[in-house]
Amino acid sequence: MSKEWKPRIVAFFCNWCTYTAADLAGVSRLKYASNTRVIRLMCSGRVDPQFILDALSKGADAVLIGGCHPFDCHYAEGNYKCLRRFEMLKRMLKDMGVEEDRIRLEWISAAEGAKVKTVINEMVTKVTELGPLGMPQKFEEWDKEMEQLTHHVQAADAAQGAPCCAHAQPQKKEVAHV
């Protein structure tokens, strides 16, 4: 049995377009990588950035978002809302050191089953090249760094004779008597 690593991808698909296209790909027997887990939402505009962060923090190596083409959203402007959130999230993930290719937004209509196949296969190939994200392990490393920093600050305060977090102690307030 092979212990070869395979990327785990979470896909958030719009019910009206991309999810229907994924269904079309299946009915048409188009083969695409099986390591993508699809979550159906009524609209790509319902993709909260917290969903993506949760997926990555729980072990996903990448996230794919699929929605209706511009001007075709069944909820008028849901895909534009998704696009704004996506751009903001990309900047935030970049600041966290997460590669830009680990999150992808695609406009895929209900008739584009072949595009679902292509996008998923491209993403699996790219993420395989990047390797595991390992976000749960990164959290452990960051927690250790914070513990070390806390001990360092406490040791420095003890050396100066000041209690740790002395600035956070409540101050006595004088009451003005009138």
Secondary structure, 3 states (H helix, E strand, C coil): CCCCCCCCEEEEEECCCHHHHHHHHHHCCCCCCCCEEEEEECCHHHCCHHHHHHHHHCCCCEEEEEECCCCCCCCCCHHHHHHHHHHHHHHHHHHCCCCHHHEEEEECCCCCHHHHHHHHHHHHHHHHHHCCCCHHHHHHHHHHHHHHHHHHHHHHHHHHCCCCCHHHCCCCCCCCCC
